């Protein structure tokens, strides 16, 4: 957050500027954050798809390793 206050001579010469930067962070899982710019729903959906693919991959490896 940046604040700038300029006070000049006279009673009606005061300027106040404030800037608040939006964070670029999206949802975070296990220290990995994702921000696509399309909103948190899209970000969460992508994370859920990745987690589902990891789960399916783990199940396939477990099935292959138990043979």
Phi, psi and omega in degrees: 000131178243134177234138175227126177237120178248124178241120179256188179283143180100170185279326188256028185240069179231129176239134177233124177239131178227131179237127177243116181278135176283136178291146180270007182277139174252201177299150182231133176230123178054039177084359179254121180251154182225133177219105182268340183091358180263000181114164185290334180295318178292318179299315180295320179299317179297317179297319179295322177296318179297316179296320179296318178296322177295320179295315179296319177298318178297317179297319179295317179294318178298318180295318179293321183287335183276354180284000000 
